[in-house]
Amino acid sequence: MFKKTALAAAALVPFTQAHAADYAIDTQGQHAFIQFKISHLGFSYILGSLEEFTGEFHYDPENLAASSASLEVDVTSLTTNHAERDKHIKSDDFLHVDEYPSASFASTGFEPTGENQGVLTGELTLHGETNTIEMPVTLLGEGEDPWGNYRAGFEGSTTLTLADYGIDMSSFPEVMHELELYVTFEGIRQ
């Protein structure tokens, strides 16, 4: 649900061998991940992931403003590897997936901050609320794979304030009011 942001972010990072092209995020080969971490009452962490998503990006190294990225996430695919907890997180107490089964990210800009690094800006829609987020991203690598495809891989992370998305955490300790979102993925040039 949140990982959309990271996927989009990577698409806009400058890389030297790239040409203006469209890339599809490789979710079929399990080379893309949307993960999250949230405090558990200040004693430990709950780690989880969103297993089902699709995304794409366009990257033009000669014109970064023309680069773009988008991601669609199936929020019902959330897992923390604990069935009862997952059921509660997906309930109307938190994500209310019956009413909001998907999340999305669409980039609106990118600003380079160094070699192979930058900040991706975009609109994240989650739980029926849309907010602008910024995600620092890093190019992990690019080039030909053993099967003749051209790939580029990226990672990024950001922190989300859950109240910004209408998720009421007021009955929990303040350390649980924010969630860390981490995204890593490979894109295959189309």
Long-range contacts (C-beta under 8 A, 24 or more apart in sequence): 1-34, 1-50, 1-73, 1-75, 1-78, 1-95, 1-102, 1-103, 1-126, 2-34, 2-36, 2-50, 2-73, 2-103, 2-124, 2-126, 2-160, 2-179, 2-181, 2-183, 3-33, 3-34, 3-35, 3-50, 3-53, 3-71, 3-73, 3-181, 3-182, 3-183, 4-34, 4-53, 4-55, 4-70, 4-71, 4-72, 4-73, 4-103, 4-104, 4-105, 4-124, 4-183, 5-71, 5-105, 5-120, 5-122, 5-124, 5-133, 5-135, 5-156, 5-158, 5-181, 5-183, 6-34, 6-135, 6-137, 6-154, 6-155, 6-156, 6-157, 6-158, 6-181, 6-182, 6-183, 6-184, 6-185, 7-32, 7-34, 7-53, 7-55, 7-57, 7-69, 7-71, 7-105, 7-154, 7-183, 7-185, 8-55, 8-57, 8-68, 8-69, 8-70, 8-71, 8-105, 8-106, 8-107, 8-120, 8-122, 9-69, 9-107, 9-110, 9-118, 9-119, 9-120, 9-122, 9-135, 9-136, 9-137, 9-154, 9-156, 9-183, 10-57, 10-69, 10-120, 10-137, 10-138, 10-139, 10-152, 10-153, 10-154, 10-155, 10-156, 10-183, 10-185, 10-187, 11-57, 11-58, 11-59, 11-67, 11-68, 11-69, 11-107, 11-120, 11-154, 11-187, 12-57, 12-59, 12-64, 12-67, 12-68, 12-69, 12-107, 12-110, 12-118, 12-120, 12-137, 13-110, 13-112, 13-116, 13-117, 13-118, 13-120, 13-137, 13-138, 13-139, 13-154, 14-61, 14-64, 14-112, 14-115, 14-116, 14-118, 14-139, 15-59, 15-61, 15-116, 15-139, 15-142, 15-152, 16-61, 17-142, 17-143, 18-59, 18-61, 18-142, 18-152, 19-61, 20-58, 20-59, 20-60, 20-61, 20-62, 20-63, 20-66, 21-58, 21-59, 21-150, 21-189, 21-190, 22-56, 22-57, 22-58, 22-189, 22-190, 23-56, 23-57, 23-58, 23-59, 23-152, 23-187, 23-188, 23-189, 23-190, 24-55, 24-56, 24-187, 24-188, 24-190, 25-53, 25-54, 25-55, 25-56, 25-57, 25-71, 25-185, 25-186, 25-187, 26-151, 26-185, 26-186, 26-187, 26-188, 27-52, 27-53, 27-54, 27-55, 27-185, 29-186, 31-153, 31-185, 31-186, 32-183, 32-184, 32-185, 32-186, 33-182, 33-183, 33-184, 33-185, 34-73, 34-181, 34-182, 34-183, 35-181, 35-182, 35-183, 36-179, 36-180, 36-181, 36-182, 37-179, 37-180, 37-182, 38-176, 38-178, 38-179, 38-180, 39-173, 39-175, 39-176, 40-176, 41-172, 41-173, 41-175, 41-176, 42-173, 42-175, 42-176, 46-80, 46-85, 47-80, 48-78, 48-79, 48-80, 48-81, 48-86, 48-89, 49-78, 49-79, 50-74, 50-75, 50-77, 50-78, 50-103, 51-77, 51-78, 51-79, 52-76, 52-77, 53-77, 55-105, 55-185, 56-187, 57-107, 57-187, 59-152, 64-110, 64-112, 65-109, 65-110, 67-107, 67-110, 68-106, 68-107, 69-105, 69-106, 69-107, 69-120, 69-122, 70-104, 70-105, 70-106, 70-107, 71-104, 71-105, 72-102, 72-103, 72-104, 73-102, 73-103, 73-104, 73-105, 74-101, 74-102, 75-100, 75-101, 75-102, 75-103, 75-126, 76-101, 94-167, 95-127, 95-167, 96-127, 99-128, 100-126, 100-127, 100-128, 103-127, 108-132, 120-156, 124-160, 126-160, 126-165, 127-165, 127-166, 127-167, 128-165, 128-166, 129-164, 129-165, 129-166, 131-164, 131-165, 133-158, 133-160, 134-158, 135-181, 135-183, 140-184, 149-188, 149-189, 150-188, 150-189, 151-186, 151-187, 151-188, 151-189, 152-186, 152-187, 152-189, 153-184, 153-185, 153-186, 153-187, 154-183, 154-184, 154-185, 154-187, 155-182, 155-183, 155-184, 155-185, 156-182, 156-183, 156-184, 157-181, 157-182, 157-183
